[in-house]
Amino acid sequence: MSGTIWYVTTDALLADCRARLAFDLLSNTWNAVVLWALREGPRRPVDLREQIGGISSKVLTETLRRLQFNGLVHRQAHPGAAPPRVDYQLTALGRSLLAPIDAVGAWAFEHGDDVMAAQEAHCTATRGPSSQ
Protein backbone atom coordinates (compact mmCIF):
# COMPACT_ATOMS: atom_id res chain seq x y z
CA MET A 1 0.00 0.00 0.00
CA SER A 2 1.23 3.45 -0.88
CA GLY A 3 0.48 6.73 0.85
CA THR A 4 1.75 10.22 1.43
CA ILE A 5 2.42 11.94 4.73
CA TRP A 6 2.81 15.69 4.15
CA TYR A 7 5.55 15.69 1.46
CA VAL A 8 7.32 12.40 2.17
CA THR A 9 6.21 9.40 0.20
CA THR A 10 5.86 6.05 1.95
CA ASP A 11 6.50 4.16 -1.27
CA ALA A 12 9.24 1.53 -1.08
CA LEU A 13 11.21 3.03 -3.98
CA LEU A 14 12.23 6.64 -3.44
CA ALA A 15 14.37 7.14 -6.54
CA ASP A 16 12.31 10.07 -7.81
CA CYS A 17 11.02 11.40 -4.50
CA ARG A 18 11.36 15.19 -4.13
CA ALA A 19 12.31 14.77 -0.48
CA ARG A 20 15.23 12.61 -1.57
CA LEU A 21 16.32 15.40 -3.90
CA ALA A 22 16.42 17.81 -0.97
CA PHE A 23 18.27 15.31 1.22
CA ASP A 24 20.82 14.76 -1.56
CA LEU A 25 21.38 18.51 -1.83
CA LEU A 26 21.90 18.87 1.91
CA SER A 27 23.94 15.71 2.38
CA ASN A 28 26.92 17.00 0.41
CA THR A 29 29.43 18.30 2.93
CA TRP A 30 29.96 21.66 1.26
CA ASN A 31 26.57 22.54 -0.26
CA ALA A 32 24.95 23.75 2.96
CA VAL A 33 28.18 25.44 4.11
CA VAL A 34 28.49 27.45 0.90
CA LEU A 35 24.80 28.34 0.86
CA TRP A 36 25.06 29.54 4.46
CA ALA A 37 28.17 31.58 3.65
CA LEU A 38 26.23 33.33 0.86
CA ARG A 39 23.27 34.25 3.08
CA GLU A 40 24.39 37.87 3.56
CA GLY A 41 24.87 38.66 -0.11
CA PRO A 42 27.11 38.20 -3.15
CA ARG A 43 30.62 36.94 -2.53
CA ARG A 44 33.73 36.34 -4.60
CA PRO A 45 35.16 32.81 -4.48
CA VAL A 46 38.33 34.01 -2.74
CA ASP A 47 36.20 35.63 -0.02
CA LEU A 48 34.12 32.46 0.34
CA ARG A 49 37.28 30.35 0.79
CA GLU A 50 38.52 32.73 3.45
CA GLN A 51 35.19 32.79 5.27
CA ILE A 52 34.62 29.03 5.13
CA GLY A 53 38.16 27.76 5.71
CA GLY A 54 39.26 24.21 4.98
CA ILE A 55 37.91 24.12 1.42
CA SER A 56 40.19 23.95 -1.61
CA SER A 57 39.66 26.11 -4.69
CA LYS A 58 38.81 22.99 -6.69
CA VAL A 59 36.16 21.79 -4.22
CA LEU A 60 34.68 25.28 -3.90
CA THR A 61 34.44 25.58 -7.69
CA GLU A 62 32.78 22.15 -7.95
CA THR A 63 30.34 23.08 -5.19
CA LEU A 64 29.44 26.43 -6.74
CA ARG A 65 28.87 24.75 -10.12
CA ARG A 66 26.66 22.10 -8.51
CA LEU A 67 24.65 24.75 -6.67
CA GLN A 68 24.34 26.79 -9.87
CA PHE A 69 23.21 23.68 -11.79
CA ASN A 70 20.49 23.13 -9.19
CA GLY A 71 19.32 26.74 -9.38
CA LEU A 72 20.47 27.62 -5.87
CA VAL A 73 23.13 30.19 -6.72
CA HIS A 74 23.61 32.72 -9.50
CA ARG A 75 27.01 33.42 -11.03
CA GLN A 76 27.58 37.04 -12.02
CA ALA A 77 30.65 37.78 -14.16
CA HIS A 78 32.09 41.29 -14.22
CA PRO A 79 34.34 41.17 -17.32
CA GLY A 80 34.80 44.96 -17.46
CA ALA A 81 36.21 45.15 -13.96
CA ALA A 82 39.95 45.37 -13.49
CA PRO A 83 40.82 42.66 -12.74
CA PRO A 84 37.80 40.73 -14.06
CA ARG A 85 35.85 39.14 -11.25
CA VAL A 86 32.99 36.77 -10.55
CA ASP A 87 30.47 36.95 -7.72
CA TYR A 88 28.05 34.30 -6.53
CA GLN A 89 24.78 34.99 -4.79
CA LEU A 90 21.79 33.00 -3.62
CA THR A 91 18.76 32.73 -5.83
CA ALA A 92 15.30 32.81 -4.27
CA LEU A 93 15.38 29.02 -4.41
CA GLY A 94 18.73 28.93 -2.63
CA ARG A 95 17.50 31.40 -0.02
CA SER A 96 14.54 29.08 0.64
CA LEU A 97 17.00 26.45 1.90
CA LEU A 98 18.43 28.69 4.63
CA ALA A 99 15.67 27.89 7.14
CA PRO A 100 16.12 24.09 6.78
CA ILE A 101 19.91 24.50 7.01
CA ASP A 102 19.45 26.59 10.15
CA ALA A 103 17.13 23.91 11.61
CA VAL A 104 19.67 21.15 10.95
CA GLY A 105 22.38 23.30 12.51
CA ALA A 106 20.24 23.90 15.60
CA TRP A 107 19.59 20.15 15.85
CA ALA A 108 23.34 19.46 15.59
CA PHE A 109 24.08 22.03 18.29
CA GLU A 110 21.49 20.47 20.60
CA HIS A 111 22.27 16.79 19.88
CA GLY A 112 25.86 16.77 18.61
CA ASP A 113 27.32 15.63 21.94
CA ASP A 114 24.83 12.75 22.06
CA VAL A 115 25.77 11.64 18.55
CA MET A 116 29.49 11.78 19.35
CA ALA A 117 28.90 9.82 22.58
CA ALA A 118 27.01 7.16 20.61
CA GLN A 119 29.85 6.95 18.09
CA GLU A 120 32.42 6.59 20.86
CA ALA A 121 30.32 3.92 22.59
CA HIS A 122 30.03 2.01 19.32
CA CYS A 123 33.78 2.20 18.68
CA THR A 124 34.50 1.04 22.23
CA ALA A 125 32.04 -1.85 21.92
CA THR A 126 33.37 -2.99 18.55
CA ARG A 127 37.01 -2.90 19.66
CA GLY A 128 36.34 -5.64 22.16
CA PRO A 129 38.29 -6.46 25.31
CA SER A 130 41.36 -7.85 23.51
CA SER A 131 42.25 -4.54 21.82
CA GLN A 132 41.82 -2.29 24.86
JOURMO-V301367 format. One line per field, one symbol per residue. ss: DSSP state (a for helix, b for strand, c for the rest). psi: psi as a letter, one per 20 degrees, with the letter a starting at -180 (. if undefined). burial: 1 if it has 16 or more other ideal C-beta (glycine too) atoms within 10 Angstrom, else 0. A space follows every 50 residues. Layout:
# JOURMO-V301367
ss: ???
psi: ???
burial: ???
This chain:
# JOURMO-V301367
ss: cccbbccbbccccccccaaaaaaaaaacaaaaaaaaacccccbbaaaaaa aaccccaaaaaaaaaaaaacccbbbbbbccccccbbbbbbcaaaaccaaa aaaaaaaaaaaaaaaaaaaaaaaaaaacaaac
psi: qqrpodipqjqhokhjphhhgghggihpgighggghhjhjaqqqhhhggg ggqjprgghgggghgghghjjhqppoqmhiqorqrpqqqqrhgghiiggh ggggggggghjghgghgggggggghihrhhj.
burial: 00000000100000000000000010000111111111000010100110 01001000010011011001011100000000000011110001001000 10000000000000000000000000000000
